[in-house]
Amino acid sequence: MVAPASIRSRSPAPITSIGSNSGRRSKGTYFLIAIPVLLALTFVWQLASSTFHTEAVVRAAVAVGKVSLEPDPSGTRIDMVLVDRFGQETTFNGTLDVSLREPDGALWKTTRNVSAGDFQPLPEDSLMAGRVGYTITINAGDWARPPRRGGLATVSISATPSGDTPSFSTQSQQQFP
């Protein structure tokens, strides 16, 4: 026996298009749009924020950044650079006590009142050429006896700023020129 075939008619399935939700966007779409926008705003802020920062005109010296002992045609030269709390070169108003102990024990000392105008770019033959610093030249005639060349010398610097800023000092071993 053969059973009669039954045929059912089907209604056509609805065809959906991709843009059928034209008025609504998912949260993911907004998230993907927001990331480049935030990156662009951050970039613009980085460029523009430098115009908003103010820098203090007067920066107080808080330490001796570097000291060098250099040969000079008239004797020996002590070059020093003072730095602020950010490590940037700065000037100084106050008193500097400087002493140099030569390798054989001879001692040279001086006390100088300095102002911001006394700080100049250091000479080109210095290890710190071009940096803003203070230079003291010790004439050969200032020594009781001619110093022995070579060996380690000790340079001591003590700075007392004018005003309420605390004093600071350093001691450095340098090759005597």
LOSEFI-934170 format. One record per residue (C-alpha): residue number from 1; residue in three letters; x, y, z. Coordinates in nm, 3 decimals, decimal comma. Layout:
REM residues N
+-----+------+---------+---------+---------+
: pos : code :       x :       y :       z :
+-----+------+---------+---------+---------+
: NUM :  ala :       X :       Y :       Z :
...
+-----+------+---------+---------+---------+
***
This chain:
REM residues 177
+-----+------+---------+---------+---------+
: pos : code :       x :       y :       z :
+-----+------+---------+---------+---------+
:   1 :  met :   0,000 :   0,000 :   0,000 :
:   2 :  val :   0,098 :   0,328 :  -0,084 :
:   3 :  ala :   0,009 :   0,615 :   0,130 :
:   4 :  pro :  -0,104 :   0,928 :  -0,034 :
:   5 :  ala :   0,153 :   1,206 :  -0,013 :
:   6 :  ser :   0,045 :   1,505 :   0,171 :
:   7 :  ile :   0,187 :   1,835 :   0,076 :
:   8 :  arg :   0,179 :   2,124 :   0,308 :
:   9 :  ser :   0,224 :   2,467 :   0,181 :
:  10 :  arg :   0,474 :   2,684 :   0,360 :
:  11 :  ser :   0,459 :   3,050 :   0,394 :
:  12 :  pro :   0,776 :   3,231 :   0,287 :
:  13 :  ala :   1,019 :   3,314 :   0,572 :
:  14 :  pro :   1,062 :   3,682 :   0,643 :
:  15 :  ile :   1,393 :   3,824 :   0,516 :
:  16 :  thr :   1,558 :   4,055 :   0,763 :
:  17 :  ser :   1,807 :   4,314 :   0,649 :
:  18 :  ile :   2,115 :   4,424 :   0,839 :
:  19 :  gly :   2,002 :   4,783 :   0,870 :
:  20 :  ser :   1,656 :   4,702 :   0,994 :
:  21 :  asn :   1,730 :   4,862 :   1,339 :
:  22 :  ser :   1,822 :   5,195 :   1,182 :
:  23 :  gly :   1,716 :   5,407 :   1,481 :
:  24 :  arg :   1,902 :   5,215 :   1,753 :
:  25 :  arg :   2,271 :   5,141 :   1,817 :
:  26 :  ser :   2,406 :   4,892 :   2,060 :
:  27 :  lys :   2,618 :   4,985 :   2,361 :
:  28 :  gly :   2,920 :   4,825 :   2,199 :
:  29 :  thr :   2,900 :   5,067 :   1,908 :
:  30 :  tyr :   2,914 :   5,366 :   2,145 :
:  31 :  phe :   3,207 :   5,205 :   2,326 :
:  32 :  leu :   3,399 :   5,158 :   2,002 :
:  33 :  ile :   3,335 :   5,521 :   1,905 :
:  34 :  ala :   3,430 :   5,652 :   2,250 :
:  35 :  ile :   3,780 :   5,497 :   2,256 :
:  36 :  pro :   3,926 :   5,697 :   1,963 :
:  37 :  val :   3,747 :   6,011 :   2,082 :
:  38 :  leu :   3,905 :   5,977 :   2,429 :
:  39 :  leu :   4,247 :   5,913 :   2,277 :
:  40 :  ala :   4,214 :   6,223 :   2,057 :
:  41 :  leu :   4,108 :   6,436 :   2,357 :
:  42 :  thr :   4,402 :   6,306 :   2,561 :
:  43 :  phe :   4,641 :   6,395 :   2,280 :
:  44 :  val :   4,497 :   6,746 :   2,251 :
:  45 :  trp :   4,521 :   6,788 :   2,631 :
:  46 :  gln :   4,888 :   6,684 :   2,627 :
:  47 :  leu :   4,963 :   6,947 :   2,366 :
:  48 :  ala :   4,756 :   7,222 :   2,524 :
:  49 :  ser :   4,838 :   7,159 :   2,890 :
:  50 :  ser :   5,191 :   7,293 :   2,855 :
:  51 :  thr :   5,045 :   7,640 :   2,808 :
:  52 :  phe :   4,859 :   7,615 :   3,139 :
:  53 :  his :   5,156 :   7,518 :   3,356 :
:  54 :  thr :   5,338 :   7,802 :   3,524 :
:  55 :  glu :   5,700 :   7,778 :   3,618 :
:  56 :  ala :   5,842 :   7,956 :   3,917 :
:  57 :  val :   6,071 :   8,235 :   3,806 :
:  58 :  val :   6,285 :   8,210 :   4,117 :
:  59 :  arg :   6,395 :   7,863 :   4,216 :
:  60 :  ala :   6,586 :   7,831 :   4,538 :
:  61 :  ala :   6,915 :   7,641 :   4,534 :
:  62 :  val :   6,905 :   7,340 :   4,765 :
:  63 :  ala :   7,227 :   7,153 :   4,677 :
:  64 :  val :   7,556 :   7,165 :   4,495 :
:  65 :  gly :   7,492 :   6,959 :   4,185 :
:  66 :  lys :   7,848 :   6,920 :   4,057 :
:  67 :  val :   8,197 :   7,043 :   4,146 :
:  68 :  ser :   8,506 :   7,023 :   3,929 :
:  69 :  leu :   8,867 :   7,122 :   3,983 :
:  70 :  glu :   9,023 :   7,252 :   3,662 :
:  71 :  pro :   9,367 :   7,382 :   3,561 :
:  72 :  asp :   9,380 :   7,752 :   3,482 :
:  73 :  pro :   9,661 :   7,961 :   3,328 :
:  74 :  ser :   9,680 :   8,165 :   3,649 :
:  75 :  gly :   9,649 :   7,870 :   3,890 :
:  76 :  thr :   9,357 :   7,640 :   3,971 :
:  77 :  arg :   8,985 :   7,689 :   3,906 :
:  78 :  ile :   8,690 :   7,551 :   4,102 :
:  79 :  asp :   8,369 :   7,528 :   3,897 :
:  80 :  met :   8,040 :   7,451 :   4,068 :
:  81 :  val :   7,678 :   7,417 :   3,964 :
:  82 :  leu :   7,394 :   7,468 :   4,213 :
:  83 :  val :   7,062 :   7,292 :   4,163 :
:  84 :  asp :   6,704 :   7,340 :   4,283 :
:  85 :  arg :   6,479 :   7,069 :   4,424 :
:  86 :  phe :   6,397 :   6,950 :   4,070 :
:  87 :  gly :   6,766 :   6,906 :   3,983 :
:  88 :  gln :   6,768 :   7,203 :   3,745 :
:  89 :  glu :   7,057 :   7,449 :   3,740 :
:  90 :  thr :   6,982 :   7,763 :   3,935 :
:  91 :  thr :   7,143 :   8,071 :   4,080 :
:  92 :  phe :   7,200 :   8,171 :   4,440 :
:  93 :  asn :   7,198 :   8,475 :   4,666 :
:  94 :  gly :   7,398 :   8,436 :   4,985 :
:  95 :  thr :   7,739 :   8,333 :   5,115 :
:  96 :  leu :   7,967 :   8,060 :   4,983 :
:  97 :  asp :   8,242 :   7,916 :   5,203 :
:  98 :  val :   8,489 :   7,729 :   4,982 :
:  99 :  ser :   8,796 :   7,539 :   5,090 :
: 100 :  leu :   9,043 :   7,334 :   4,890 :
: 101 :  arg :   9,277 :   7,091 :   5,064 :
: 102 :  glu :   9,567 :   7,009 :   4,839 :
: 103 :  pro :   9,700 :   6,647 :   4,837 :
: 104 :  asp :   9,998 :   6,740 :   5,057 :
: 105 :  gly :   9,770 :   6,903 :   5,315 :
: 106 :  ala :   9,795 :   7,273 :   5,219 :
: 107 :  leu :   9,461 :   7,445 :   5,274 :
: 108 :  trp :   9,310 :   7,735 :   5,082 :
: 109 :  lys :   8,986 :   7,896 :   5,206 :
: 110 :  thr :   8,762 :   8,181 :   5,103 :
: 111 :  thr :   8,421 :   8,322 :   5,187 :
: 112 :  arg :   8,234 :   8,499 :   4,910 :
: 113 :  asn :   7,905 :   8,688 :   4,907 :
: 114 :  val :   7,742 :   8,601 :   4,576 :
: 115 :  ser :   7,429 :   8,707 :   4,392 :
: 116 :  ala :   7,236 :   8,563 :   4,101 :
: 117 :  gly :   7,429 :   8,786 :   3,859 :
: 118 :  asp :   7,758 :   8,617 :   3,953 :
: 119 :  phe :   7,647 :   8,289 :   3,793 :
: 120 :  gln :   7,753 :   8,257 :   3,430 :
: 121 :  pro :   7,788 :   7,979 :   3,173 :
: 122 :  leu :   8,101 :   7,785 :   3,266 :
: 123 :  pro :   8,406 :   7,807 :   3,036 :
: 124 :  glu :   8,440 :   7,578 :   2,738 :
: 125 :  asp :   8,748 :   7,404 :   2,878 :
: 126 :  ser :   8,549 :   7,294 :   3,185 :
: 127 :  leu :   8,400 :   6,949 :   3,231 :
: 128 :  met :   8,065 :   7,126 :   3,276 :
: 129 :  ala :   8,101 :   7,360 :   2,979 :
: 130 :  gly :   7,792 :   7,565 :   2,904 :
: 131 :  arg :   7,613 :   7,489 :   3,231 :
: 132 :  val :   7,524 :   7,788 :   3,448 :
: 133 :  gly :   7,751 :   7,794 :   3,749 :
: 134 :  tyr :   7,998 :   7,983 :   3,962 :
: 135 :  thr :   8,375 :   7,988 :   3,915 :
: 136 :  ile :   8,647 :   8,063 :   4,169 :
: 137 :  thr :   9,005 :   8,098 :   4,048 :
: 138 :  ile :   9,289 :   8,032 :   4,293 :
: 139 :  asn :   9,601 :   8,215 :   4,182 :
: 140 :  ala :   9,927 :   8,025 :   4,218 :
: 141 :  gly :  10,057 :   8,305 :   4,443 :
: 142 :  asp :   9,777 :   8,244 :   4,697 :
: 143 :  trp :   9,945 :   7,924 :   4,817 :
: 144 :  ala :  10,209 :   7,944 :   5,091 :
: 145 :  arg :  10,413 :   7,699 :   4,888 :
: 146 :  pro :  10,351 :   7,576 :   4,535 :
: 147 :  pro :  10,099 :   7,288 :   4,549 :
: 148 :  arg :  10,204 :   6,945 :   4,436 :
: 149 :  arg :  10,038 :   6,852 :   4,111 :
: 150 :  gly :   9,847 :   6,526 :   4,088 :
: 151 :  gly :   9,677 :   6,332 :   4,364 :
: 152 :  leu :   9,336 :   6,374 :   4,523 :
: 153 :  ala :   9,232 :   6,713 :   4,655 :
: 154 :  thr :   8,928 :   6,777 :   4,872 :
: 155 :  val :   8,689 :   7,057 :   4,776 :
: 156 :  ser :   8,440 :   7,162 :   5,046 :
: 157 :  ile :   8,157 :   7,402 :   4,973 :
: 158 :  ser :   7,911 :   7,537 :   5,227 :
: 159 :  ala :   7,630 :   7,765 :   5,107 :
: 160 :  thr :   7,420 :   7,988 :   5,330 :
: 161 :  pro :   7,133 :   8,145 :   5,135 :
: 162 :  ser :   7,001 :   8,485 :   5,226 :
: 163 :  gly :   6,650 :   8,456 :   5,367 :
: 164 :  asp :   6,480 :   8,162 :   5,534 :
: 165 :  thr :   6,612 :   7,888 :   5,307 :
: 166 :  pro :   6,825 :   7,630 :   5,493 :
: 167 :  ser :   7,198 :   7,610 :   5,423 :
: 168 :  phe :   7,357 :   7,318 :   5,241 :
: 169 :  ser :   7,707 :   7,185 :   5,185 :
: 170 :  thr :   7,906 :   6,925 :   4,995 :
: 171 :  gln :   8,252 :   6,774 :   4,996 :
: 172 :  ser :   8,410 :   6,631 :   4,684 :
: 173 :  gln :   8,730 :   6,445 :   4,603 :
: 174 :  gln :   8,883 :   6,577 :   4,282 :
: 175 :  gln :   9,205 :   6,503 :   4,091 :
: 176 :  phe :   9,434 :   6,799 :   4,157 :
: 177 :  pro :   9,532 :   6,945 :   3,817 :
+-----+------+---------+---------+---------+
***
